[in-house]
Structure formats: structure tokens, C-alpha cells
Amino acid sequence: MEDTLTTALKWFASGSGVVAALMVSLDSGRRVTGWGFVLFVASSIAWMAGAALTNDWALGSQNIALFAINIFGVYRYLIRKKADG
């Protein structure tokens, strides 16, 4: 049986990933989409921690890649100035 920390991390990762996907899919503007990517970053971190605690390296490596993609999403929607055009 998994310990409480691992279970809590996995449930947070799962729930925050679903909410982030909803935020991004709503296409409610750059700010909402950007904060959706922030939530995806938190979800990826939780998945990586849960993967490390359970030695699930397939899940961990997937979320390392998703973490990098989500950081780019944060940059694109919250940090970078919108291109004119």
C-alpha cells in the first residue's frame, strides 16, 4: 500500500492536470491559458515526485518532458510580449 504522501501527490497531480487542461482548452485568453500552464507545471512536479517515490521512471521521464513543455507555455502566455500581427 502506498504511503499517504505518495497518494496525496498523485491525487493533486491528477486533479490539477485536469483543471489545467480545462483552463487551456477554454481558450479564455492569454492570462487564463498562462495560469493553466502554471498549474500544469505544478502537476508535472507532483507527478515527478510521486514517480521518484514509487520508482516509476517511465512516468517520471514523461513528466520531465511535460515540465519543459509547460515551462515554455508559461513563458509564451505570461512572460513574453504578444507579437504584433
C-alpha positions as CSV (number, residue, x, y, z in Angstrom):
1,M,0.0,0.0,0.0
2,E,1.3,3.4,-0.9
3,D,2.0,5.9,1.8
4,T,-0.1,9.0,2.4
5,L,2.4,11.4,0.8
6,T,2.6,9.5,-2.4
7,T,-1.2,9.1,-2.6
8,A,-1.7,12.9,-1.9
9,L,0.9,13.8,-4.6
10,K,-0.8,11.6,-7.2
11,W,-4.3,12.9,-6.4
12,F,-3.0,16.5,-6.5
13,A,-1.2,15.8,-9.8
14,S,-4.2,14.2,-11.3
15,G,-6.7,16.9,-10.2
16,S,-4.5,19.8,-11.1
17,G,-3.8,18.3,-14.5
18,V,-7.5,18.0,-15.3
19,V,-8.2,21.6,-14.1
20,A,-5.2,22.9,-16.1
21,A,-6.4,21.1,-19.3
22,L,-9.8,22.7,-18.8
23,M,-8.3,26.1,-18.4
24,V,-6.1,25.8,-21.6
25,S,-9.0,24.2,-23.6
26,L,-11.4,27.0,-22.7
27,D,-9.3,29.5,-24.8
28,S,-10.4,32.3,-22.5
29,G,-7.4,34.5,-23.2
30,R,-3.7,34.6,-22.7
31,R,-3.9,35.1,-18.9
32,V,-6.2,32.1,-18.2
33,T,-4.2,29.9,-20.6
34,G,-0.9,31.0,-19.0
35,W,-2.2,30.2,-15.5
36,G,-3.4,26.9,-16.8
37,F,0.3,26.2,-17.8
38,V,1.4,27.3,-14.3
39,L,-1.0,24.6,-12.9
40,F,0.4,22.1,-15.5
41,V,3.9,22.9,-14.1
42,A,2.7,22.1,-10.6
43,S,1.1,18.9,-11.8
44,S,4.3,17.8,-13.5
45,I,6.3,18.5,-10.4
46,A,3.9,16.4,-8.3
47,W,4.0,13.6,-10.9
48,M,7.8,13.6,-10.9
49,A,7.9,13.5,-7.1
50,G,5.3,10.7,-7.0
51,A,7.3,8.8,-9.7
52,A,10.5,9.2,-7.7
53,L,8.9,7.9,-4.5
54,T,7.5,4.8,-6.4
55,N,10.4,4.2,-8.7
56,D,8.1,4.7,-11.7
57,W,10.8,6.0,-14.1
58,A,8.5,5.9,-17.2
59,L,6.1,8.3,-15.5
60,G,8.9,10.4,-14.2
61,S,10.6,10.8,-17.6
62,Q,7.3,11.6,-19.3
63,N,6.8,14.4,-16.8
64,I,10.3,15.8,-17.1
65,A,9.4,16.3,-20.8
66,L,6.0,17.7,-20.0
67,F,7.5,20.0,-17.4
68,A,9.8,21.6,-20.0
69,I,6.8,22.0,-22.4
70,N,4.7,23.6,-19.7
71,I,7.5,26.0,-18.7
72,F,7.6,27.1,-22.4
73,G,3.8,27.6,-22.1
74,V,4.2,29.8,-19.1
75,Y,6.8,31.8,-20.9
76,R,4.7,32.1,-24.0
77,Y,1.5,33.1,-22.4
78,L,2.6,35.0,-19.2
79,I,6.1,36.4,-19.8
80,R,6.7,37.0,-23.5
81,K,5.1,40.1,-25.0
82,K,2.4,39.2,-27.6
83,A,3.8,39.5,-31.1
84,D,2.2,42.3,-33.2
85,G,0.4,41.0,-36.3
